[in-house]
């Protein structure tokens, strides 16, 4: 028997919609999200009849946290406003940090150059032409000292986006704090440290999956006792989405990566409630407004249930998924770059309405180069307008109860659980990656979107529609080869002045620890204090573990 809502919807379709479509047909026979998920014309209570408003949605600050992990939302504390920054030498990036802090940024987020991300020193042959180009060049503790000169690490939170050499870069940060007299127990920030998404999407890996996981679990154990306020991992869906995944795949693979890290920690003998509270997540804010909000809401619900039911977590802090959001770099266009300001504002809005704990807004010029100081400041101002002029912070989860958003949220949850089951049957995420499963899924989704773009089923303004013939150039930030030359000179001077015997002793101790089972962090810290370089320390681990070569996914 029809419910009242079903009857009303059918009457609307018969008496209102059909006559309208005869006069003015719709632009498409079926509308979809940017991920390809079908969208109905109208949603009613019947679409969410299986969603329990108490058990499934709940209230803010209470299990299952669908509506947010904080009872009062942003009324008590705004999200942290971060601007991802790093270029050239540590001196140049330090100047940018000082400018961002002066402009009102409440947290720093470090971008490293490609040689640093790959564990290579500036004088390595593979670093040629890449030093300082896509981020700041950090080769040793000396560079980290310069990067944070004049910035008291006890007064800020810092996020560092690096993965394979994460433990080494983190150790450098800890030693700088040590030099400043900052107690490690008071340090707050995040190291990305998410190697699984590197194998899935970004491909900046060094070692094979299993020893890479060993490094991460060592940081979990070390920080649980020595740096308890530090987020030891930022499980990242951002780069999975940038590689072409759907919103659902981003959600599912990110959370399943998180589950994998928890399982490895438990298997290593760690108590869930001692290390999981310091795990955080990192999501992409893409352009499909409602799909993104649903994704964030589903993520909180799923994580809370998995941690309670699968791992038996007792602490509320283990159940609460905390996440950083960055607007979608892949959505930015070199054509008509000022359109990117609008895209970024819309994407940031979805992140805020989805309940993010911190946010980075991309700059308008990032499809062309690293952002200029003016563009980075405008991106920060975008967040400040949302925070202080929009009224967004006065209500927690304002889309809660929307038939459309609740339906999308449930579809996200169900789809992610189906992926969890499939990956579990493979033996876990490490095994799935070794079989190429998530890599193939992302590649196929990327291909489907490209086809939709070329058919004009999906419009990118200024690229495949609303094209402008002659566009005036904009000023961009240019990193010349001088940055690399200056880094090489500093590296040579460091090697000439340090205690070479001490360096070799600490590197040998690192190798010995890597071949055994002891926690590597104390050995890495010793090498950092001796001014061993990043490349030397990564090479010490390469000597023991080798380098990973990926099997191509076709």
C-alpha positions as CSV (number, residue, x, y, z in Angstrom):
1,X,0.0,0.0,0.0
2,X,1.3,3.4,-0.9
3,X,2.4,5.7,1.8
4,X,1.4,9.4,1.8
5,X,4.8,10.4,0.5
6,X,4.7,7.9,-2.4
7,X,1.2,9.0,-3.4
8,X,2.2,12.7,-3.3
9,X,5.3,12.0,-5.4
10,X,3.4,10.1,-8.0
11,X,0.8,12.8,-8.2
12,X,3.5,15.4,-8.6
13,X,5.1,13.3,-11.4
14,X,1.7,12.9,-13.2
15,X,0.2,16.3,-12.7
16,X,3.2,18.6,-12.5
17,X,6.3,17.1,-13.9
18,X,5.0,15.4,-17.0
19,X,3.2,18.5,-18.4
20,X,6.4,20.6,-17.7
21,X,8.7,18.1,-19.5
22,X,6.4,18.2,-22.6
23,X,6.9,22.0,-22.8
24,X,10.6,22.1,-21.8
25,X,12.5,18.8,-21.8
26,X,15.3,18.3,-19.3
27,X,18.9,18.8,-20.3
28,X,19.7,15.1,-19.7
29,X,17.8,11.8,-19.4
30,X,19.5,11.1,-16.1
31,X,21.5,13.3,-13.8
32,X,24.5,12.0,-11.9
33,X,27.0,13.3,-9.4
34,X,30.6,14.0,-10.5
35,X,31.3,10.4,-9.5
36,X,28.6,9.0,-11.7
37,X,26.1,8.3,-9.0
38,X,22.5,8.7,-10.3
39,X,20.5,11.5,-8.8
40,X,16.7,11.4,-8.7
41,X,14.6,14.4,-9.5
42,X,12.9,14.4,-6.0
43,X,13.6,12.8,-2.7
44,X,10.9,12.1,-0.1
45,X,10.7,10.4,3.4
46,X,10.3,7.1,1.6
47,X,13.9,7.4,0.3
48,X,15.2,7.3,3.9
49,X,12.6,5.0,5.4
50,X,15.4,2.6,6.4
51,X,17.4,5.3,8.1
52,X,16.8,5.4,11.8
53,X,17.1,9.1,12.9
54,X,18.3,8.1,16.4
55,X,20.5,5.0,15.7
56,X,21.9,6.0,12.3
57,X,22.0,9.8,12.4
58,X,21.9,10.7,16.1
59,X,23.0,14.0,17.5
60,X,26.2,16.0,17.3
61,X,28.9,14.8,19.6
62,X,27.3,11.4,20.2
63,X,27.7,8.0,18.6
64,X,27.7,7.3,15.7
65,X,28.9,10.9,15.1
66,X,27.2,11.3,11.7
67,X,26.3,14.8,12.6
68,X,29.8,15.8,14.0
69,X,32.2,14.8,16.7
70,X,31.8,18.1,18.6
71,X,28.5,18.8,20.4
72,X,28.6,22.5,19.6
73,X,30.2,22.3,16.1
74,X,32.2,25.5,15.3
75,X,30.5,27.6,18.0
76,X,33.2,26.6,20.5
77,X,36.2,26.4,18.2
78,X,36.6,27.2,14.5
79,X,38.4,24.8,12.1
80,X,42.2,25.2,11.9
81,X,43.0,27.4,8.8
82,X,46.0,25.9,7.2
83,X,47.8,26.9,4.0
84,X,49.9,24.2,2.4
85,X,53.2,26.0,1.6
86,X,56.8,25.2,0.7
87,X,59.1,26.1,-2.2
88,X,62.8,26.7,-2.9
89,X,65.1,26.8,0.0
90,X,64.2,26.6,3.7
91,X,64.9,30.4,4.0
92,X,62.4,31.3,1.3
93,X,59.7,29.0,2.8
94,X,60.3,30.4,6.3
95,X,59.6,33.9,4.9
96,X,56.3,32.6,3.5
97,X,55.4,31.0,6.8
98,X,56.0,34.3,8.6
99,X,53.7,36.1,6.1
100,X,50.9,33.5,6.5
101,X,51.1,33.6,10.3
102,X,50.9,37.4,10.1
103,X,47.9,37.2,7.8
104,X,46.0,35.1,10.4
105,X,46.8,31.5,9.5
106,X,46.3,29.3,12.6
107,X,48.5,26.4,11.5
108,X,51.4,25.6,9.1
109,X,51.3,22.9,6.5
110,X,54.7,21.9,4.9
111,X,55.0,21.0,1.3
112,X,58.3,19.2,0.4
113,X,60.0,19.0,-2.9
114,X,60.1,15.7,-4.9
115,X,63.7,14.7,-3.9
116,X,62.8,15.1,-0.3
117,X,59.6,13.1,-0.8
118,X,61.6,10.3,-2.4
119,X,64.4,10.3,0.2
120,X,67.1,11.8,-2.0
121,X,69.6,14.5,-1.2
122,X,69.9,17.5,-3.6
123,X,73.1,16.2,-5.1
124,X,71.7,12.9,-6.2
125,X,71.5,12.5,-9.9
126,X,67.7,11.9,-9.7
127,X,67.2,15.2,-8.0
128,X,68.6,17.2,-10.9
129,X,66.2,20.0,-11.9
130,X,63.7,19.2,-9.1
131,X,65.3,20.8,-6.0
132,X,62.8,23.2,-4.5
133,X,60.4,23.1,-7.4
134,X,57.2,21.6,-6.0
135,X,58.0,22.2,-2.3
136,X,60.8,23.1,0.1
137,X,64.1,21.2,0.0
138,X,65.0,19.5,3.3
139,X,68.2,17.5,3.3
140,X,69.2,17.6,7.0
141,X,68.5,18.8,10.5
142,X,70.2,22.1,9.5
143,X,67.5,22.7,6.9
144,X,64.8,22.0,9.4
145,X,66.4,24.4,11.8
146,X,66.2,27.1,9.2
147,X,62.7,26.2,8.1
148,X,61.3,27.0,11.5
149,X,63.7,29.8,12.6
150,X,61.8,32.4,14.6
151,X,58.7,30.1,14.9
152,X,58.2,28.6,18.3
153,X,57.0,25.1,17.8
154,X,55.2,25.0,21.1
155,X,52.9,27.8,19.9
156,X,51.7,26.4,16.6
157,X,50.4,23.2,15.1
158,X,52.3,21.9,12.0
159,X,51.2,19.4,9.4
160,X,53.8,17.8,7.2
161,X,52.8,16.1,4.0
162,X,55.4,13.3,3.5
163,X,55.2,9.6,3.6
164,X,58.0,7.2,2.8
165,X,60.6,9.3,4.8
166,X,58.0,10.5,7.3
167,X,59.7,9.1,10.3
168,X,63.0,10.8,9.4
169,X,61.4,14.2,8.7
170,X,59.4,13.9,11.9
171,X,62.6,13.1,13.9
172,X,64.1,16.3,12.5
173,X,61.1,18.3,13.7
174,X,61.4,16.8,17.1
175,X,65.1,17.7,17.4
176,X,64.3,21.3,16.4
177,X,61.7,21.4,19.2
178,X,64.3,19.9,21.5
179,X,66.7,22.6,20.6
180,X,64.0,25.3,21.3
181,X,63.4,23.8,24.7
182,X,59.9,22.6,23.8
183,X,58.7,19.5,25.7
184,X,57.7,16.9,23.2
185,X,54.6,16.1,25.2
186,X,53.4,19.6,24.4
187,X,53.9,19.4,20.6
188,X,50.8,19.3,18.4
189,X,50.5,18.6,14.7
190,X,50.3,15.9,12.1
191,X,52.7,13.8,10.0
192,X,51.0,12.3,7.0
193,X,52.9,9.0,7.2
194,X,50.3,7.2,5.0
195,X,52.2,4.8,2.8
196,X,49.2,2.7,1.6
197,X,47.7,5.6,-0.4
198,X,51.1,6.0,-2.0
199,X,50.9,2.5,-3.4
200,X,47.3,3.1,-4.5
201,X,47.6,6.6,-6.0
202,X,50.5,9.0,-5.5
203,X,53.4,6.5,-6.1
204,X,56.0,8.3,-3.9
205,X,57.1,5.1,-2.2
206,X,60.6,3.9,-1.5
207,X,60.4,0.5,0.3
208,X,58.1,-2.5,-0.2
209,X,54.7,-2.4,1.6
210,X,55.6,-4.5,4.6
211,X,58.7,-2.8,5.9
212,X,57.0,0.5,5.1
213,X,54.2,-0.5,7.4
214,X,56.8,-1.4,10.1
215,X,58.1,2.2,10.1
216,X,54.5,3.5,10.6
217,X,53.8,1.2,13.5
218,X,57.1,2.2,15.1
219,X,55.9,5.9,15.0
220,X,52.6,4.8,16.6
221,X,54.4,3.1,19.5
222,X,57.0,5.9,19.9
223,X,54.5,8.7,20.0
224,X,52.0,7.0,22.3
225,X,54.6,7.5,25.1
226,X,56.9,10.3,23.9
227,X,54.8,12.7,21.8
228,X,51.2,11.9,23.0
229,X,49.5,15.0,21.4
230,X,50.9,14.4,17.9
231,X,48.8,12.9,15.2
232,X,51.0,10.0,14.0
233,X,49.2,9.5,10.7
234,X,46.9,11.4,8.4
235,X,45.2,8.6,6.5
236,X,44.7,10.3,3.1
237,X,41.9,9.9,0.6
238,X,43.0,13.2,-1.0
239,X,45.5,11.8,-3.4
240,X,43.3,8.8,-4.2
241,X,40.6,11.3,-5.3
242,X,43.2,13.3,-7.2
243,X,44.2,10.2,-9.1
244,X,40.6,9.9,-10.4
245,X,38.6,7.9,-7.9
246,X,35.0,8.4,-7.2
247,X,33.9,9.9,-3.9
248,X,32.8,6.5,-2.8
249,X,36.2,4.9,-3.6
250,X,37.9,7.8,-1.8
251,X,35.8,7.1,1.2
252,X,36.1,3.3,1.1
253,X,39.8,3.0,0.4
254,X,40.7,5.7,2.9
255,X,38.8,4.1,5.7
256,X,40.0,0.6,4.8
257,X,43.6,1.9,4.9
258,X,42.8,3.2,8.3
259,X,41.5,-0.2,9.4
260,X,44.7,-1.8,8.0
261,X,46.9,0.5,10.1
262,X,44.8,-0.3,13.2
263,X,45.0,-4.0,12.6
264,X,48.8,-3.9,12.2
265,X,49.1,-1.8,15.4
266,X,47.0,-4.4,17.3
267,X,49.0,-7.3,15.8
268,X,52.1,-5.5,17.1
269,X,50.7,-5.6,20.6
270,X,49.5,-2.0,20.9
271,X,46.3,-1.2,22.7
272,X,43.7,0.3,20.4
273,X,42.9,3.1,22.8
274,X,46.5,4.2,23.2
275,X,47.2,4.9,19.5
276,X,44.0,5.2,17.5
277,X,43.0,8.6,19.1
278,X,46.0,10.1,17.4
279,X,45.1,8.9,14.0
280,X,43.6,11.5,11.7
281,X,42.2,11.5,8.2
282,X,42.6,13.7,5.1
283,X,39.8,14.1,2.6
284,X,39.4,15.9,-0.8
285,X,36.7,18.5,-1.1
286,X,35.6,18.1,-4.7
287,X,33.1,20.1,-6.7
288,X,29.9,18.0,-6.2
289,X,28.6,19.9,-3.2
290,X,26.1,17.5,-1.7
291,X,28.0,14.4,-2.5
292,X,31.0,15.7,-0.6
293,X,28.9,16.6,2.5
294,X,27.4,13.1,2.4
295,X,30.9,11.6,2.2
296,X,32.1,13.3,5.3
297,X,29.0,12.4,7.3
298,X,29.3,8.7,6.2
299,X,33.0,8.6,7.1
300,X,32.3,9.5,10.7
301,X,29.5,7.0,11.0
302,X,31.5,4.2,9.5
303,X,34.6,4.8,11.5
304,X,32.8,4.9,14.8
305,X,31.0,1.6,14.1
306,X,34.1,-0.2,12.8
307,X,36.2,0.9,15.8
308,X,33.5,-0.2,18.2
309,X,32.4,-3.4,16.6
310,X,35.5,-4.7,14.9
311,X,38.2,-3.6,17.3
312,X,36.3,-3.2,20.6
313,X,37.5,0.4,21.2
314,X,36.3,1.8,24.5
315,X,37.5,5.4,24.3
316,X,35.2,7.9,22.6
317,X,38.4,9.5,21.2
318,X,39.1,6.2,19.3
319,X,35.6,6.3,17.8
320,X,35.7,10.0,16.7
321,X,37.0,10.4,13.2
322,X,38.9,13.7,12.9
323,X,39.8,15.0,9.5
324,X,41.6,17.7,7.5
325,X,40.1,18.8,4.2
326,X,41.8,20.3,1.1
327,X,40.0,21.6,-1.9
328,X,40.4,19.7,-5.1
329,X,43.6,20.5,-6.9
330,X,42.6,18.3,-9.8
331,X,39.5,20.5,-10.4
332,X,41.6,23.7,-10.9
333,X,42.2,24.8,-14.5
334,X,45.0,26.7,-16.2
335,X,42.3,28.2,-18.4
336,X,40.5,31.1,-16.9
337,X,42.3,30.7,-13.6
338,X,40.1,33.2,-11.7
339,X,37.3,30.7,-12.0
340,X,39.3,28.7,-9.5
341,X,38.4,31.2,-6.8
342,X,34.8,30.2,-7.2
343,X,35.5,26.5,-7.3
344,X,37.6,26.7,-4.2
345,X,35.0,28.7,-2.2
346,X,32.3,26.1,-3.1
347,X,34.5,23.2,-2.2
348,X,35.6,24.8,1.1
349,X,31.9,25.4,1.9
350,X,31.2,21.7,1.6
351,X,34.1,20.9,3.9
352,X,32.8,23.2,6.5
353,X,29.3,22.0,6.2
354,X,30.6,18.5,6.4
355,X,32.3,19.2,9.8
356,X,36.0,19.3,9.0
357,X,38.5,20.0,11.8
358,X,41.0,21.8,9.6
359,X,41.0,23.2,6.0
360,X,43.4,24.2,3.3
361,X,42.0,26.2,0.4
362,X,43.9,26.0,-2.9
363,X,45.1,29.1,-4.6
364,X,43.8,30.3,-8.0
365,X,47.2,29.9,-9.8
366,X,48.0,26.3,-8.7
367,X,47.2,24.8,-12.0
368,X,50.1,26.9,-13.4
369,X,52.7,27.0,-10.6
370,X,53.2,27.1,-6.9
371,X,51.0,29.9,-5.5
372,X,52.2,33.5,-5.2
373,X,52.0,35.1,-1.8
374,X,49.0,37.2,-3.0
375,X,47.1,34.1,-4.3
376,X,47.8,32.2,-1.1
377,X,46.5,35.1,1.0
378,X,43.3,35.3,-1.1
379,X,42.8,31.6,-0.5
380,X,43.2,32.1,3.3
381,X,40.8,35.1,3.1
382,X,38.2,32.7,1.5
383,X,38.2,30.6,4.7
384,X,38.0,33.7,6.8
385,X,34.9,35.0,4.9
386,X,33.3,31.6,5.4
387,X,34.1,31.6,9.1
388,X,33.2,35.2,10.0
389,X,30.7,36.5,7.4
390,X,28.6,33.6,6.3
391,X,26.7,32.5,9.4
392,X,27.9,28.9,8.8
393,X,29.2,28.4,12.3
394,X,25.9,28.9,14.0
395,X,24.4,25.5,13.4
396,X,25.8,22.0,13.6
397,X,25.2,19.8,10.5
398,X,22.6,22.0,8.9
399,X,21.8,19.4,6.2
400,X,21.0,16.7,8.7
401,X,17.5,15.4,8.0
402,X,17.6,16.4,4.3
403,X,16.0,13.5,2.4
404,X,18.6,14.0,-0.4
405,X,21.7,14.2,1.9
406,X,20.6,11.4,4.2
407,X,20.0,9.2,1.1
408,X,23.4,10.0,-0.3
409,X,25.0,9.4,3.1
410,X,23.4,5.9,3.4
411,X,24.5,5.0,-0.2
412,X,28.0,6.1,0.7
413,X,28.0,3.9,3.8
414,X,26.5,0.8,2.0
415,X,29.0,1.2,-0.9
416,X,32.0,1.5,1.4
417,X,30.9,-1.5,3.5
418,X,30.8,-3.6,0.2
419,X,34.4,-2.5,-0.6
420,X,35.4,-3.4,3.0
421,X,34.0,-6.9,2.5
422,X,35.7,-7.4,-0.8
423,X,39.1,-6.3,0.6
424,X,38.7,-8.4,3.7
425,X,38.2,-11.5,1.4
426,X,41.5,-10.7,-0.2
427,X,43.2,-10.8,3.2
428,X,43.4,-7.0,3.9
429,X,44.6,-3.8,2.2
430,X,48.2,-4.7,1.9
431,X,47.3,-7.9,0.0
432,X,44.7,-6.0,-2.1
433,X,47.4,-3.5,-3.1
434,X,49.9,-6.3,-3.9
435,X,47.2,-7.7,-6.2
436,X,46.6,-4.3,-7.8
437,X,42.9,-4.1,-6.8
438,X,42.4,-0.5,-5.6
439,X,44.8,0.7,-8.3
440,X,42.6,-0.8,-11.0
441,X,39.5,0.6,-9.5
442,X,40.9,4.1,-9.4
443,X,42.3,3.8,-13.0
444,X,38.9,2.7,-14.3
445,X,37.0,5.5,-12.6
446,X,39.5,8.0,-14.0
447,X,39.0,6.7,-17.5
448,X,35.2,6.8,-17.1
449,X,35.3,10.5,-16.1
450,X,37.6,11.3,-19.0
451,X,35.1,9.7,-21.4
452,X,32.2,11.7,-19.8
453,X,34.3,14.9,-20.1
454,X,35.1,14.2,-23.8
455,X,31.4,13.5,-24.5
456,X,30.5,16.8,-22.8
457,X,28.4,14.8,-20.3
458,X,30.5,16.6,-17.6
459,X,31.3,20.3,-18.2
460,X,34.4,22.0,-16.9
461,X,33.8,25.7,-17.4
462,X,36.4,27.3,-19.6
463,X,37.9,23.9,-20.7
464,X,35.3,22.0,-22.7
465,X,32.6,24.7,-22.7
466,X,32.4,28.5,-22.2
467,X,35.9,28.6,-23.7
468,X,37.7,32.0,-24.0
469,X,39.9,32.4,-27.0
470,X,42.4,35.0,-25.7
471,X,43.2,35.0,-22.0
472,X,45.4,37.6,-20.4
473,X,48.4,36.1,-18.6
474,X,48.6,36.2,-14.8
475,X,51.7,36.5,-12.7
476,X,53.1,33.2,-11.4
477,X,55.8,32.2,-9.0
478,X,58.9,31.0,-10.7
479,X,61.5,28.8,-8.9
480,X,64.8,29.1,-10.7
481,X,67.8,26.8,-10.5
482,X,69.4,29.1,-7.9
483,X,67.5,27.3,-5.1
484,X,69.1,24.0,-6.1
485,X,72.5,25.6,-6.3
486,X,72.2,27.1,-2.8
487,X,71.0,23.8,-1.3
488,X,74.0,22.0,-2.9
489,X,76.4,24.5,-1.4
490,X,74.9,24.1,2.0
491,X,75.0,20.4,1.8
492,X,78.7,20.4,0.9
493,X,79.5,22.7,3.8
494,X,77.5,20.5,6.2
495,X,79.4,17.3,5.1
496,X,82.7,19.1,5.6
497,X,81.9,20.4,9.1
498,X,80.1,17.5,10.8
499,X,81.6,14.5,12.7
500,X,81.8,11.9,10.0
501,X,82.6,9.0,12.3
502,X,79.6,9.8,14.4
503,X,77.4,9.9,11.3
504,X,78.6,6.5,10.2
505,X,78.1,5.0,13.6
506,X,74.5,6.2,13.8
507,X,73.7,5.0,10.2
508,X,75.1,1.5,11.1
509,X,72.9,1.4,14.2
510,X,69.9,2.3,12.0
511,X,70.7,-0.6,9.7
512,X,71.0,-3.0,12.6
513,X,67.7,-1.9,14.0
514,X,66.0,-2.2,10.6
515,X,67.3,-5.8,10.2
516,X,65.9,-6.6,13.7
517,X,62.7,-5.8,15.5
518,X,63.5,-2.9,17.8
519,X,61.7,0.4,17.4
520,X,63.5,2.5,14.8
521,X,62.6,6.0,16.1
522,X,65.4,6.3,18.7
523,X,68.0,5.2,16.1
524,X,66.7,7.7,13.6
525,X,66.8,10.5,16.2
526,X,70.4,9.7,16.9
527,X,71.3,9.9,13.2
528,X,69.4,13.2,12.8
529,X,71.2,14.7,15.8
530,X,74.5,13.7,14.1
531,X,73.4,15.6,11.0
532,X,73.2,12.6,8.8
533,X,71.4,13.6,5.7
534,X,67.9,12.5,4.6
535,X,69.4,10.6,1.6
536,X,72.0,8.8,3.8
537,X,69.3,7.7,6.3
538,X,67.0,6.5,3.6
539,X,69.8,4.7,1.8
540,X,70.6,2.9,5.1
541,X,67.1,1.5,5.1
542,X,67.3,0.8,1.3
543,X,70.4,-1.3,2.0
544,X,68.3,-3.5,4.3
545,X,64.8,-3.5,2.8
546,X,65.5,-2.7,-0.9
547,X,63.3,-0.5,-3.1
548,X,59.8,-1.3,-4.3
549,X,59.0,-1.7,-8.0
550,X,55.3,-1.7,-8.8
551,X,53.7,-4.2,-11.1
552,X,52.0,-2.1,-13.8
553,X,48.2,-2.0,-13.7
554,X,46.6,-2.2,-17.2
